[in-house]
Amino acid sequence: MVAAGRLAQQHVVSKDHYIVPGNGDDSGAVSYHTLTPVLGATFRLTQDCAVSADQAGLNFGLAAARSDNFELGIKAKLDERMQASVAAFHIATANELAVLANAGGRTVYQNAGATRRDGIEASVKGDWKNGIGMVLAYSWLRAVYAQPFCSGACTPATMVAAGNRLPGVPNQTLYGELSWRHAASGFSAALEGRYSGRMLVDDLNSDAASGYVLTSLRAGFERSVGGWTLKSYARINNLADRCYAGSVIVNESNRRFFEPAPGRSWPASALAMPDKGACAIE
């Protein structure tokens, strides 16, 4: 069992140096402080299986958001080479911070009342003697506004209904990896796959970025030679060179929500590290 607490204090000061007709003095200051308690417990069902539970808790008119977090999970060894975990969580937030306006590169926030986040995370990991390994991880999230509020000046067109989903976060993700490592030479390689679900763009849920699937390939080398550790690494991201929106600008005033993600790319690095110090090329 674990019990802890954290006292946090923050003071923010803003000094406006651009004061002209039509753009007044926006200087100001605000302070926040809170005590966050945390309580966690783990119960070992068997030597290879354990259950855990946890609980925790510049617009100068903003109130601090407060969240109560609950999580229940289980971890288990399926055999000598595989392990799995699954966890469910619930987050209840009061005074949620939401985007009020997003225009010309300036973002203004507001308090949007209560929100709820419920989700599940699950993963399986395997590592076998022949150098083959695998990782599979899935997450599902339902994040909604629990109270109605106005996204901007209050009109029927800007009223956000309770039950609308929070924008800017995908509803589900899936990651898979198949890897191989040759211990004698220090060579390793892996094929990665990633799925991301649709992502809503505004509080009104008027549009969404489509889900996408990406594949990537990576390879690396690590070996000790004469007191030095040599490492090299290269990968190809987005093998199929897919066009997709990797992120969104939430509540963008001109409805230019979608931000394109990079196409195919080839990052690489090399590292030579002695007993003391390092020399890297990337």
C-alpha positions as CSV (number, residue, x, y, z in Angstrom):
1,M,0.0,0.0,0.0
2,V,1.2,3.5,-0.8
3,A,-0.1,6.8,0.6
4,A,1.3,10.2,-0.4
5,G,0.4,13.8,-0.8
6,R,1.7,16.7,-2.9
7,L,1.4,20.4,-2.1
8,A,1.7,22.6,-5.3
9,Q,1.8,26.4,-5.5
10,Q,2.0,28.4,-8.7
11,H,2.1,32.1,-9.3
12,V,1.8,33.4,-12.8
13,V,2.6,37.0,-13.8
14,S,2.0,38.5,-17.3
15,K,3.4,41.9,-18.3
16,D,1.9,43.3,-21.6
17,H,4.5,45.4,-23.6
18,Y,2.3,45.9,-26.6
19,I,-0.3,48.5,-25.7
20,V,-1.7,50.5,-28.6
21,P,-5.2,51.9,-29.4
22,G,-7.5,48.9,-29.9
23,N,-5.2,46.6,-27.9
24,G,-5.3,47.5,-24.2
25,D,-3.1,46.5,-21.3
26,D,-3.6,42.7,-20.7
27,S,-1.1,42.6,-17.7
28,G,-2.1,40.7,-14.7
29,A,-1.3,38.0,-12.2
30,V,-2.9,34.9,-10.7
31,S,-2.0,32.3,-8.0
32,Y,-3.0,28.6,-7.6
33,H,-2.4,26.2,-4.8
34,T,-3.6,22.7,-4.0
35,L,-3.0,19.6,-1.9
36,T,-3.2,16.4,-4.0
37,P,-3.6,13.1,-2.0
38,V,-2.7,9.7,-3.5
39,L,-3.6,6.3,-2.2
40,G,-2.6,3.0,-3.9
41,A,-2.8,-0.6,-3.0
42,T,-1.5,-3.8,-4.7
43,F,-2.7,-7.4,-3.9
44,R,-0.8,-10.3,-5.3
45,L,-3.2,-13.1,-6.3
46,T,-0.4,-15.5,-7.1
47,Q,3.3,-15.2,-7.6
48,D,2.7,-14.2,-11.3
49,C,-0.5,-12.2,-10.9
50,A,-1.2,-8.9,-9.1
51,V,-4.2,-6.5,-8.8
52,S,-3.7,-2.8,-8.2
53,A,-5.9,0.1,-7.4
54,D,-5.2,3.9,-7.2
55,Q,-7.0,7.1,-6.4
56,A,-5.7,10.7,-6.8
57,G,-6.9,13.7,-7.0
58,L,-3.7,33.4,-19.7
59,N,-7.3,34.1,-18.8
60,F,-7.0,35.5,-15.3
61,G,-10.6,34.6,-14.7
62,L,-9.9,30.9,-14.9
63,A,-10.5,28.7,-12.0
64,A,-8.2,25.7,-11.3
65,A,-9.5,22.4,-12.7
66,R,-9.8,19.6,-10.1
67,S,-9.8,15.9,-10.9
68,D,-10.6,12.7,-9.0
69,N,-8.8,9.8,-10.6
70,F,-9.6,6.1,-10.0
71,E,-7.8,3.1,-11.6
72,L,-8.1,-0.6,-11.2
73,G,-5.7,-2.9,-12.9
74,I,-4.2,-6.4,-13.1
75,K,-0.8,-7.7,-14.3
76,A,0.1,-11.3,-14.9
77,K,2.8,-13.5,-16.3
78,L,1.3,-15.8,-18.9
79,D,4.4,-17.9,-19.0
80,E,8.2,-17.4,-18.6
81,R,8.3,-15.3,-21.8
82,M,5.0,-13.4,-21.9
83,Q,3.3,-10.9,-19.6
84,A,0.0,-9.1,-19.9
85,S,-1.7,-6.2,-18.1
86,V,-5.2,-4.5,-18.3
87,A,-6.4,-1.5,-16.4
88,A,-9.7,0.5,-16.3
89,F,-9.8,4.1,-15.2
90,H,-12.3,6.8,-14.4
91,I,-11.5,10.6,-14.1
92,A,-14.1,13.1,-12.9
93,T,-13.0,16.7,-13.4
94,A,-14.6,19.9,-12.2
95,N,-13.9,23.3,-13.9
96,E,-12.4,21.6,-17.0
97,L,-10.1,23.9,-19.0
98,A,-11.4,24.1,-22.6
99,V,-10.5,26.3,-25.6
100,L,-12.7,29.4,-25.8
101,A,-11.2,30.8,-29.0
102,N,-8.3,29.9,-31.3
103,A,-7.4,32.6,-33.9
104,G,-4.2,34.1,-35.3
105,G,-2.0,31.9,-33.3
106,R,-3.5,33.0,-30.0
107,T,-5.5,30.6,-27.8
108,V,-7.8,31.7,-25.0
109,Y,-9.2,29.2,-22.5
110,Q,-12.3,29.0,-20.3
111,N,-13.8,26.8,-17.6
112,A,-16.3,24.3,-19.1
113,G,-17.7,22.8,-16.0
114,A,-17.6,19.0,-15.4
115,T,-16.2,16.3,-17.6
116,R,-15.9,12.5,-17.4
117,R,-13.2,10.3,-18.8
118,D,-13.6,6.5,-18.8
119,G,-11.2,4.2,-20.5
120,I,-9.4,0.8,-20.7
121,E,-5.8,0.1,-21.4
122,A,-4.5,-3.4,-22.2
123,S,-1.1,-4.8,-23.3
124,V,0.7,-8.0,-24.0
125,K,4.5,-8.4,-24.3
126,G,6.6,-11.4,-25.3
127,D,10.3,-12.0,-25.5
128,W,11.6,-15.4,-26.6
129,K,15.0,-17.1,-26.6
130,N,15.4,-17.0,-30.3
131,G,15.5,-13.2,-30.3
132,I,11.9,-12.7,-31.4
133,G,9.8,-10.3,-29.4
134,M,6.4,-8.7,-29.7
135,V,4.4,-5.9,-28.1
136,L,0.6,-5.3,-28.5
137,A,-1.1,-2.4,-26.7
138,Y,-4.6,-1.1,-27.0
139,S,-6.4,1.8,-25.4
140,W,-10.0,3.0,-25.5
141,L,-11.3,6.3,-24.2
142,R,-14.7,7.9,-23.7
143,A,-14.1,11.6,-22.8
144,V,-17.3,13.7,-22.6
145,Y,-18.6,17.0,-21.2
146,A,-20.9,16.2,-18.2
147,Q,-22.5,19.7,-18.2
148,P,-23.8,22.0,-21.0
149,F,-21.9,25.2,-21.6
150,C,-21.4,27.9,-24.2
151,S,-18.4,27.7,-26.6
152,G,-18.0,31.4,-27.0
153,A,-20.8,34.0,-26.8
154,C,-23.9,32.2,-25.6
155,T,-26.3,31.6,-28.5
156,P,-28.2,28.5,-29.5
157,A,-25.5,27.8,-32.1
158,T,-22.7,27.8,-29.5
159,M,-24.4,25.7,-26.8
160,V,-22.4,22.5,-26.2
161,A,-24.7,19.7,-24.9
162,A,-23.8,17.4,-22.1
163,G,-22.5,14.2,-23.6
164,N,-20.5,15.9,-26.4
165,R,-17.1,14.3,-26.7
166,L,-13.9,16.3,-25.8
167,P,-12.1,17.3,-29.0
168,G,-8.4,16.8,-29.8
169,V,-8.0,13.2,-28.5
170,P,-8.6,10.0,-30.4
171,N,-11.2,7.6,-29.1
172,Q,-8.9,4.6,-29.4
173,T,-5.4,3.6,-30.3
174,L,-3.6,0.3,-31.1
175,Y,0.1,-0.3,-31.3
176,G,1.8,-3.5,-32.4
177,E,5.5,-4.4,-32.8
178,L,7.3,-7.5,-34.0
179,S,11.0,-7.4,-33.4
180,W,14.1,-9.6,-33.8
181,R,17.5,-9.3,-32.1
182,H,20.7,-11.1,-32.9
183,A,22.6,-11.2,-29.6
184,A,26.0,-12.2,-31.0
185,S,26.2,-9.3,-33.4
186,G,24.1,-6.7,-31.5
187,F,21.8,-6.2,-34.5
188,S,18.1,-5.6,-34.0
189,A,15.2,-4.8,-36.2
190,A,11.4,-4.3,-35.8
191,L,8.3,-3.7,-37.8
192,E,5.8,-1.4,-36.1
193,G,2.1,-0.7,-36.7
194,R,0.0,2.0,-35.2
195,Y,-3.7,2.8,-35.5
196,S,-5.3,6.0,-34.2
197,G,-9.1,6.5,-34.1
198,R,-11.0,9.6,-35.2
199,M,-10.4,12.9,-33.5
200,L,-13.1,15.5,-33.1
201,V,-12.1,19.1,-33.9
202,D,-14.4,21.3,-31.7
203,D,-16.7,21.3,-28.7
204,L,-19.7,21.2,-30.9
205,N,-18.5,17.9,-32.5
206,S,-19.1,19.4,-35.9
207,D,-16.3,17.6,-37.7
208,A,-13.5,15.1,-37.1
209,A,-10.1,14.0,-38.4
210,S,-10.4,10.4,-39.8
211,G,-8.6,7.5,-38.1
212,Y,-5.4,6.3,-39.7
213,V,-3.0,3.3,-39.8
214,L,0.8,3.7,-40.1
215,T,3.6,1.3,-40.4
216,S,7.3,1.9,-39.6
217,L,10.5,0.0,-39.8
218,R,13.5,0.4,-37.6
219,A,16.9,-1.2,-37.3
220,G,19.9,-0.8,-34.9
221,F,23.3,-2.0,-33.9
222,E,25.0,-2.0,-30.5
223,R,28.4,-3.5,-29.7
224,S,31.3,-3.0,-27.3
225,V,34.7,-2.6,-28.9
226,G,37.9,-1.8,-27.1
227,G,36.3,-0.1,-24.1
228,W,33.8,1.8,-26.3
229,T,30.1,1.1,-26.9
230,L,29.1,1.7,-30.5
231,K,25.4,2.3,-31.3
232,S,23.7,3.1,-34.6
233,Y,20.1,3.5,-35.3
234,A,17.9,4.1,-38.4
235,R,14.2,4.0,-39.1
236,I,11.7,4.7,-41.8
237,N,8.5,6.3,-40.5
238,N,5.2,6.1,-42.4
239,L,6.4,3.4,-44.8
240,A,3.4,3.8,-47.1
241,D,3.8,7.6,-47.3
242,R,0.2,8.1,-46.2
243,C,-1.4,11.5,-46.1
244,Y,-3.3,12.1,-42.9
245,A,-4.1,14.7,-40.2
246,G,-1.9,14.0,-37.3
247,S,-3.4,16.6,-35.0
248,V,-6.1,19.3,-35.0
249,I,-6.4,22.9,-33.8
250,V,-9.3,22.7,-31.4
251,N,-12.1,25.3,-32.0
252,E,-10.1,27.1,-34.7
253,S,-12.1,30.2,-35.5
254,N,-11.7,30.0,-39.3
255,R,-12.5,26.2,-39.3
256,R,-9.0,25.4,-40.4
257,F,-8.8,22.5,-37.9
258,F,-6.6,20.0,-39.6
259,E,-2.8,19.8,-39.4
260,P,-1.1,17.5,-41.8
261,A,1.4,15.0,-40.5
262,P,4.8,14.3,-42.1
263,G,5.0,11.8,-44.9
264,R,7.7,9.2,-45.2
265,S,10.9,10.1,-43.3
266,W,14.3,8.5,-42.5
267,P,15.8,9.6,-39.2
268,A,19.2,8.0,-38.2
269,S,21.8,8.4,-35.5
270,A,25.2,7.1,-34.4
271,L,26.8,7.1,-31.0
272,A,30.3,6.2,-29.8
273,M,30.5,6.2,-26.0
274,P,33.7,5.6,-24.0
275,D,33.8,4.8,-20.3
276,K,33.5,8.6,-19.6
277,G,31.8,11.0,-21.9
278,A,30.2,10.5,-25.3
279,C,30.4,11.6,-28.9
280,A,27.3,11.5,-31.0
281,I,26.4,12.1,-34.6
282,E,22.7,12.4,-35.5
